[in-house]
Amino acid sequence: MNGENEESVWWAVQRHFKLLLLAIGSPILVYFGFTSLLTALRERSPSHFTAERFAEDYRDQQWIQVEGRLAVEYAYTKAGNTEFVYVDVPLVPLDWQPDQAVHIIGRFYLPRSEVYAWKAKWTRSPQCTLTGQVLDSMQYWDMFPTLTFAEPIVYINEGDSPFPLIFNLFMLALGGFMFLGSWTWLLRIVFLRGGR
């Protein structure tokens, strides 16, 4: 009998812990759904910049297009999965010198076998237009120890774009449903237990 009570208590603890995780996680889902929906609504097309004037013009956009040249001589390659690699490379003004600050780093996701041809192509014709979403900040000082950087530092995930509106609406609705359900259940448990 005692063993059954212990099992029942353990099951209740597990159930309440999962509910608590859901109650904490659902506001995060609502937040991401709401912010990505705002981005998709606000930025129907990417904001356009040039590397020369980037620091003056950039205002925390999420989906952008920047003209400049790829400084392929400073490209940083990092293994992705078995067949693909990430290539991070500064995008700089056409007349950029290595003693000048860098603001923009592009990220490309390439098959491992194509990296050499990719670098050779951009070495021959370095002028480029990067279009994609802004990534979270990374440890650029580790990737490019010989370069100097100045705010804003922006990572562009080449070829990416905001999620479709329908996906954002679904994520927001799902997060809202989970939020209301989990918090209603939690409050009911707390107040019912407290009333006993």
N, C-alpha and C positions, 0 to 999 in steps of 0.2 A: 504494500500500500504506500509506504514511504517512497519507494522507487517511482511509483506512478505520479506522486505529487511533485517529486523533483523533475521528472520528465515534463510534466505540465508547466511547471514554473520556467524551465529552460525553453520550452516552446514559446511561451508568452514573451520572455525576454527577447528571443530571436525575432518574433513578430513585431514587437514594439521598436526594436533597433532598426529593422528594415523600413518600418513606417517613418521613423525619425530621419533616416537617410533620404527617403523619398521627399519628406517635407523640406529638407535642406536643399536637395538637388533640384526640385521643381522651380523655385525662384530663379535659380541660375539658368535653367532652360528658358524661362519666361524672358529673362534679361537678354540672352543671346538671340532669341527669336525677335524680340522688340528692336534691338539695335541693328540686327541684320536687315530687318524689314525697313527701318528708317533709312539705312544705307541704300537699299535697293530703290526706294521711292525717291530719295534725294539725288542719287547719282545714276540717272538713266543712261548716261554715256560717261566715259572716263573724263576726269578733269585733265586738261592738257597743260603741260609745262615744258620748259626747256631747261637743260642742265645748267646753263649760264645764269638763269634767273630763279632757280628753284627755291633757294633759301628765302628770297623776298616774296615769292608768290604762293608758296605752299601753305595751306591752312587745314591740316589734319584731314585731308581727304582719304577715302578708303579704296577707291577704284580710280587709278590714274594712268596717264600715258605721258612718258617723258622722252624727249629727244636729246641725244648726246652721242658720245662714242664709248664703246665698251673697252675698258683698259684690260684687255685679255692677258697682258703680261703679268697682271696681279691676280688672275683667276685662282680661286680656292676650290679644290675638288674634295668632296666628301662622299663616302660610300652610302648608297641608299639601301636597296635590297640587292640580291645577287646579280641582277642584270642592269640595274640603273644606278646613276650617281647624281648627286646634287652639285651644281657648279654655281658658286657665288662669285660675282664679278662687279667691280665698280663701274658705274655709268657716270661719265665726267664730261665737262665742256670740251668742244673740239680742240681748243687751244690749251688744254689743261697741262700743267707741269706737276711732277711728283711732289713738289714742296707745297702745293696748294691743298686745301681741305677737300674731303669727299663728303657728299651728302646722300648719295644714292647707291644702293647695292641691288643688283638684279639677281634673282635665283632662277636657274634653269634646271629642269629634271630631264636628264638625257640617258639614252642607252649607253652603257659603258663603252661599247664598240665605236660610238660616234663622237666621243669627246675630242679625239685628236683632230678629226675633220672639222668639228665645230670651232675649235680654237683657230685652226688654220684659216677658216672662212672669215672669222671676225678680225683676225690679224691683217688680212688683205684689205677688208672693207670694214673698218671699225665703227663707222657711223651707224646708229641704230635707233629705233624707237621701241621702247619697252612699254608694254601694256599689261596691266594685271592688278591684283589686289595687294594692298599693303599688309605685310606680315608683322607679327609681333617682333620686337627687337631681339637681336641675337648678340653673341659675343664677338662683335666685329673686330675688337682689338686683338683677339686670338687669331682670327682668320687673316688679318692684314696688319701685322706688327710694324711694317715699315711705312704705313700711310698715316696721315693725320685726318681726323674727322671733326666736323662741326655740326651743331644742331641746325636743322632737324636731320636725323639719320633715318632713312626710309628704306625698307626692304620691299622689293616688288616681286611678287610671285608671277613670273612671266606666263601669260596666256590664261591666267585665272580671271574670274569675274564674279560679281555678287550672285548669290543663290537666287533662283527664280522666285517671284513673289508668292506663288502657290506653296512652295516649300517653306518660306518664312511664315506664312499664315498658318500652315499646318503645325509647325514647331511652336508657334505662339499659342495656338489653341490647345495643343497637347499639354504644353507646360502649364497653361491656366487651369485645365481640367485636373491635372495631377496635383497642382498647388491647392485648389479648393478641396478636392477629395481628401488629400492627406492631412491638411490642417483641420478640416472638419472632424475627421476621425480622431486625430490627436487631442483636440479640445474636448471632444465627447468623452474620451477615455479619462482625461485629467479631471474634468468636472464630475463625471459619474463616480470615479474613484474617490474624489474629494467629498462627495455628498454622502458617502456611506459611513 
